Amino acid sequence: MSLCTKAVLAASLLTLAPAASPAAPAAPGAGGGAQWTVPTRWTSGAGSAMRVATYAVPAAKGAEPGECAVFFFGSGQGGGVDDNVARWAKQFEGAPLPKQSTATVAGMRVTRAEVAGTYLAPGGPMMQSTGKRTGYRLLGAIVEAPEGNVFFKLTGPAATVGAAQADFDALVASLRKR
C-alpha cells in the first residue's frame, strides 16, 4: 500500500469516528483561580487581552468548525451571571430565551446556558455584528471561580456544537480550583 493510500485511508477512518463521544483529556487550561482539562480534539489557540484561551473545535461533517472562547476579566469584573446569559441571548436574532441550569462542580457554582438560532456574529471592540449566521448554537458556562467569574462560550454551526457537546460537558466536569 502506498504512503498516499495509507494517508487517505487514515483520514477517512478519522471521519468515521463517533463525534459525540467525550474526548480524552489533553492539556490543562487555567484562569480565575480555576483549571480545566481541554478536550484532545480541540486545538488551543492564542489568548488575547480579554481571552484566557481560544480553542478551535473541529467541524461536524458538512459544517464549519466552531470556537470555544474562555474569558476572565478579573475579580468583580465582566458583569453578573444573569447579565452575561442575557448578553449571549442578544447575540442571536430576536434574543431567544436561553435554556439555563446551575450545578456545583468542585465547590464552584456553574451556570450553563444554551441558545440557538441566527447568530449575529459579534466582533470588534464595539461587538457589532460581522454578519448573520443561520443555524448556529451557543453553549456557555459561567464558573464562579475563586478569583472571579470565568466564562466559557462555545459557538458554531448547530451540527458542530452538537458534535462537541460531550467534549464541552467533559471540560466543565473537569473544573477544579487552582
C-alpha positions as YAML, in Angstrom:
chain: A
units: angstrom
residues:
- id: 1
  name: MET
  ca: [0.00, 0.00, 0.00]
- id: 2
  name: SER
  ca: [1.48, 3.39, -0.98]
- id: 3
  name: LEU
  ca: [2.09, 6.14, 1.55]
- id: 4
  name: CYS
  ca: [-0.56, 8.29, -0.18]
- id: 5
  name: THR
  ca: [-3.14, 5.48, 0.04]
- id: 6
  name: LYS
  ca: [-2.33, 4.99, 3.73]
- id: 7
  name: ALA
  ca: [-2.84, 8.73, 4.39]
- id: 8
  name: VAL
  ca: [-6.20, 8.75, 2.58]
- id: 9
  name: LEU
  ca: [-7.30, 5.62, 4.49]
- id: 10
  name: ALA
  ca: [-6.24, 7.15, 7.83]
- id: 11
  name: ALA
  ca: [-8.07, 10.39, 7.06]
- id: 12
  name: SER
  ca: [-11.25, 8.53, 6.11]
- id: 13
  name: LEU
  ca: [-11.10, 6.47, 9.31]
- id: 14
  name: LEU
  ca: [-10.82, 9.67, 11.35]
- id: 15
  name: THR
  ca: [-14.05, 10.97, 9.83]
- id: 16
  name: LEU
  ca: [-15.80, 7.74, 10.78]
- id: 17
  name: ALA
  ca: [-15.00, 8.14, 14.49]
- id: 18
  name: PRO
  ca: [-18.08, 8.93, 16.58]
- id: 19
  name: ALA
  ca: [-18.08, 12.71, 17.10]
- id: 20
  name: ALA
  ca: [-20.39, 12.71, 20.12]
- id: 21
  name: SER
  ca: [-18.18, 10.62, 22.40]
- id: 22
  name: PRO
  ca: [-16.19, 12.51, 25.01]
- id: 23
  name: ALA
  ca: [-12.56, 13.07, 24.12]
- id: 24
  name: ALA
  ca: [-9.68, 12.03, 26.28]
- id: 25
  name: PRO
  ca: [-8.08, 14.77, 28.36]
- id: 26
  name: ALA
  ca: [-5.37, 16.94, 26.86]
- id: 27
  name: ALA
  ca: [-3.52, 19.97, 28.14]
- id: 28
  name: PRO
  ca: [-4.83, 21.88, 31.14]
- id: 29
  name: GLY
  ca: [-6.23, 25.38, 30.92]
- id: 30
  name: ALA
  ca: [-6.39, 27.86, 33.78]
- id: 31
  name: GLY
  ca: [-7.78, 31.24, 34.75]
- id: 32
  name: GLY
  ca: [-9.54, 32.99, 37.60]
- id: 33
  name: GLY
  ca: [-8.34, 30.50, 40.18]
- id: 34
  name: ALA
  ca: [-9.82, 27.59, 38.26]
- id: 35
  name: GLN
  ca: [-8.29, 24.99, 35.99]
- id: 36
  name: TRP
  ca: [-9.77, 22.60, 33.46]
- id: 37
  name: THR
  ca: [-8.80, 19.89, 31.01]
- id: 38
  name: VAL
  ca: [-9.01, 20.74, 27.32]
- id: 39
  name: PRO
  ca: [-10.52, 18.00, 25.11]
- id: 40
  name: THR
  ca: [-7.91, 16.37, 22.86]
- id: 41
  name: ARG
  ca: [-9.96, 17.01, 19.71]
- id: 42
  name: TRP
  ca: [-9.80, 20.75, 20.35]
- id: 43
  name: THR
  ca: [-6.83, 22.85, 19.24]
- id: 44
  name: SER
  ca: [-5.50, 25.51, 21.59]
- id: 45
  name: GLY
  ca: [-5.04, 28.92, 20.06]
- id: 46
  name: ALA
  ca: [-3.70, 32.17, 21.40]
- id: 47
  name: GLY
  ca: [-5.45, 34.11, 24.10]
- id: 48
  name: SER
  ca: [-5.76, 37.89, 23.99]
- id: 49
  name: ALA
  ca: [-6.20, 40.83, 26.32]
- id: 50
  name: MET
  ca: [-9.77, 39.68, 27.00]
- id: 51
  name: ARG
  ca: [-9.43, 35.93, 26.43]
- id: 52
  name: VAL
  ca: [-7.69, 33.45, 28.69]
- id: 53
  name: ALA
  ca: [-7.81, 30.92, 25.86]
- id: 54
  name: THR
  ca: [-9.35, 30.18, 22.49]
- id: 55
  name: TYR
  ca: [-9.99, 26.62, 21.34]
- id: 56
  name: ALA
  ca: [-10.75, 25.60, 17.76]
- id: 57
  name: VAL
  ca: [-13.49, 22.97, 17.73]
- id: 58
  name: PRO
  ca: [-13.47, 20.52, 14.80]
- id: 59
  name: ALA
  ca: [-16.26, 20.78, 12.24]
- id: 60
  name: ALA
  ca: [-19.02, 18.22, 12.06]
- id: 61
  name: LYS
  ca: [-19.37, 16.56, 8.67]
- id: 62
  name: GLY
  ca: [-20.64, 19.14, 6.16]
- id: 63
  name: ALA
  ca: [-20.39, 22.04, 8.63]
- id: 64
  name: GLU
  ca: [-17.86, 24.70, 9.57]
- id: 65
  name: PRO
  ca: [-15.69, 24.46, 12.69]
- id: 66
  name: GLY
  ca: [-16.65, 26.09, 15.97]
- id: 67
  name: GLU
  ca: [-14.82, 28.03, 18.63]
- id: 68
  name: CYS
  ca: [-14.72, 27.92, 22.40]
- id: 69
  name: ALA
  ca: [-13.55, 31.21, 23.89]
- id: 70
  name: VAL
  ca: [-12.65, 31.47, 27.57]
- id: 71
  name: PHE
  ca: [-12.80, 34.88, 29.26]
- id: 72
  name: PHE
  ca: [-11.63, 36.13, 32.65]
- id: 73
  name: PHE
  ca: [-11.78, 39.88, 33.29]
- id: 74
  name: GLY
  ca: [-10.59, 39.96, 36.91]
- id: 75
  name: SER
  ca: [-12.21, 39.88, 40.31]
- id: 76
  name: GLY
  ca: [-15.59, 41.64, 40.27]
- id: 77
  name: GLN
  ca: [-15.26, 42.37, 36.53]
- id: 78
  name: GLY
  ca: [-17.20, 41.17, 33.48]
- id: 79
  name: GLY
  ca: [-20.72, 41.54, 34.88]
- id: 80
  name: GLY
  ca: [-23.02, 39.18, 36.71]
- id: 81
  name: VAL
  ca: [-24.18, 35.76, 35.64]
- id: 82
  name: ASP
  ca: [-27.70, 36.81, 34.56]
- id: 83
  name: ASP
  ca: [-26.38, 39.84, 32.65]
- id: 84
  name: ASN
  ca: [-23.98, 37.65, 30.68]
- id: 85
  name: VAL
  ca: [-26.58, 34.99, 29.86]
- id: 86
  name: ALA
  ca: [-28.85, 37.80, 28.59]
- id: 87
  name: ARG
  ca: [-25.94, 39.26, 26.57]
- id: 88
  name: TRP
  ca: [-25.33, 35.88, 24.96]
- id: 89
  name: ALA
  ca: [-29.02, 35.62, 24.02]
- id: 90
  name: LYS
  ca: [-28.86, 39.10, 22.43]
- id: 91
  name: GLN
  ca: [-26.09, 37.82, 20.16]
- id: 92
  name: PHE
  ca: [-28.86, 35.88, 18.38]
- id: 93
  name: GLU
  ca: [-31.56, 37.42, 16.24]
- id: 94
  name: GLY
  ca: [-34.66, 38.08, 18.33]
- id: 95
  name: ALA
  ca: [-32.78, 37.39, 21.60]
- id: 96
  name: PRO
  ca: [-34.38, 33.96, 22.20]
- id: 97
  name: LEU
  ca: [-34.84, 32.82, 25.78]
- id: 98
  name: PRO
  ca: [-31.83, 30.63, 26.63]
- id: 99
  name: LYS
  ca: [-32.08, 27.25, 28.28]
- id: 100
  name: GLN
  ca: [-30.36, 27.66, 31.63]
- id: 101
  name: SER
  ca: [-29.28, 25.42, 34.52]
- id: 102
  name: THR
  ca: [-26.94, 25.55, 37.50]
- id: 103
  name: ALA
  ca: [-24.76, 22.97, 39.19]
- id: 104
  name: THR
  ca: [-21.81, 22.81, 41.54]
- id: 105
  name: VAL
  ca: [-18.50, 21.49, 40.23]
- id: 106
  name: ALA
  ca: [-15.57, 21.13, 42.65]
- id: 107
  name: GLY
  ca: [-17.21, 23.57, 45.04]
- id: 108
  name: MET
  ca: [-17.80, 26.22, 42.34]
- id: 109
  name: ARG
  ca: [-21.23, 27.26, 41.10]
- id: 110
  name: VAL
  ca: [-21.54, 26.79, 37.33]
- id: 111
  name: THR
  ca: [-24.37, 28.30, 35.31]
- id: 112
  name: ARG
  ca: [-24.93, 26.68, 31.92]
- id: 113
  name: ALA
  ca: [-26.76, 28.38, 29.06]
- id: 114
  name: GLU
  ca: [-27.78, 27.27, 25.58]
- id: 115
  name: VAL
  ca: [-29.07, 29.44, 22.75]
- id: 116
  name: ALA
  ca: [-29.77, 28.55, 19.12]
- id: 117
  name: GLY
  ca: [-30.88, 30.41, 16.02]
- id: 118
  name: THR
  ca: [-29.41, 33.09, 13.76]
- id: 119
  name: TYR
  ca: [-26.13, 34.23, 15.27]
- id: 120
  name: LEU
  ca: [-25.27, 37.89, 14.75]
- id: 121
  name: ALA
  ca: [-21.52, 37.12, 14.95]
- id: 122
  name: PRO
  ca: [-20.44, 40.00, 17.16]
- id: 123
  name: GLY
  ca: [-16.85, 41.13, 16.88]
- id: 124
  name: GLY
  ca: [-14.51, 44.06, 17.25]
- id: 125
  name: PRO
  ca: [-14.23, 46.48, 20.15]
- id: 126
  name: MET
  ca: [-17.90, 47.51, 19.98]
- id: 127
  name: MET
  ca: [-19.11, 43.91, 19.43]
- id: 128
  name: GLN
  ca: [-21.01, 44.91, 16.29]
- id: 129
  name: SER
  ca: [-22.40, 42.17, 14.04]
- id: 130
  name: THR
  ca: [-19.98, 40.90, 11.42]
- id: 131
  name: GLY
  ca: [-22.79, 39.13, 9.54]
- id: 132
  name: LYS
  ca: [-25.68, 36.82, 10.29]
- id: 133
  name: ARG
  ca: [-25.09, 33.08, 10.51]
- id: 134
  name: THR
  ca: [-28.21, 30.93, 10.44]
- id: 135
  name: GLY
  ca: [-28.42, 27.57, 12.19]
- id: 136
  name: TYR
  ca: [-25.92, 28.43, 14.92]
- id: 137
  name: ARG
  ca: [-25.79, 27.35, 18.52]
- id: 138
  name: LEU
  ca: [-24.08, 28.59, 21.67]
- id: 139
  name: LEU
  ca: [-23.18, 26.53, 24.73]
- id: 140
  name: GLY
  ca: [-21.99, 28.65, 27.62]
- id: 141
  name: ALA
  ca: [-20.79, 28.06, 31.14]
- id: 142
  name: ILE
  ca: [-20.12, 30.74, 33.73]
- id: 143
  name: VAL
  ca: [-17.93, 29.48, 36.56]
- id: 144
  name: GLU
  ca: [-17.96, 31.37, 39.84]
- id: 145
  name: ALA
  ca: [-14.26, 30.71, 40.45]
- id: 146
  name: PRO
  ca: [-12.18, 31.79, 43.48]
- id: 147
  name: GLU
  ca: [-10.79, 34.91, 41.77]
- id: 148
  name: GLY
  ca: [-13.94, 35.86, 39.81]
- id: 149
  name: ASN
  ca: [-16.21, 34.63, 37.04]
- id: 150
  name: VAL
  ca: [-14.71, 32.59, 34.21]
- id: 151
  name: PHE
  ca: [-16.80, 32.49, 31.02]
- id: 152
  name: PHE
  ca: [-16.74, 29.57, 28.54]
- id: 153
  name: LYS
  ca: [-18.54, 30.29, 25.25]
- id: 154
  name: LEU
  ca: [-18.71, 27.61, 22.54]
- id: 155
  name: THR
  ca: [-20.26, 28.84, 19.28]
- id: 156
  name: GLY
  ca: [-20.61, 27.40, 15.81]
- id: 157
  name: PRO
  ca: [-22.99, 25.68, 13.44]
- id: 158
  name: ALA
  ca: [-25.58, 23.61, 15.32]
- id: 159
  name: ALA
  ca: [-24.15, 20.34, 13.95]
- id: 160
  name: THR
  ca: [-20.61, 21.19, 15.07]
- id: 161
  name: VAL
  ca: [-21.72, 22.34, 18.52]
- id: 162
  name: GLY
  ca: [-23.92, 19.24, 18.88]
- id: 163
  name: ALA
  ca: [-20.97, 17.01, 17.98]
- id: 164
  name: ALA
  ca: [-18.80, 18.88, 20.52]
- id: 165
  name: GLN
  ca: [-21.32, 18.89, 23.37]
- id: 166
  name: ALA
  ca: [-19.85, 15.82, 25.09]
- id: 167
  name: ASP
  ca: [-16.40, 17.46, 24.92]
- id: 168
  name: PHE
  ca: [-17.83, 20.69, 26.38]
- id: 169
  name: ASP
  ca: [-19.56, 18.72, 29.15]
- id: 170
  name: ALA
  ca: [-16.28, 16.92, 29.92]
- id: 171
  name: LEU
  ca: [-14.40, 20.23, 30.08]
- id: 172
  name: VAL
  ca: [-16.95, 21.63, 32.56]
- id: 173
  name: ALA
  ca: [-16.86, 18.41, 34.62]
- id: 174
  name: SER
  ca: [-13.05, 18.66, 34.78]
- id: 175
  name: LEU
  ca: [-13.11, 22.05, 36.53]
- id: 176
  name: ARG
  ca: [-11.04, 22.28, 39.71]
- id: 177
  name: LYS
  ca: [-9.87, 25.08, 41.98]
- id: 178
  name: ARG
  ca: [-6.24, 26.01, 41.44]
...
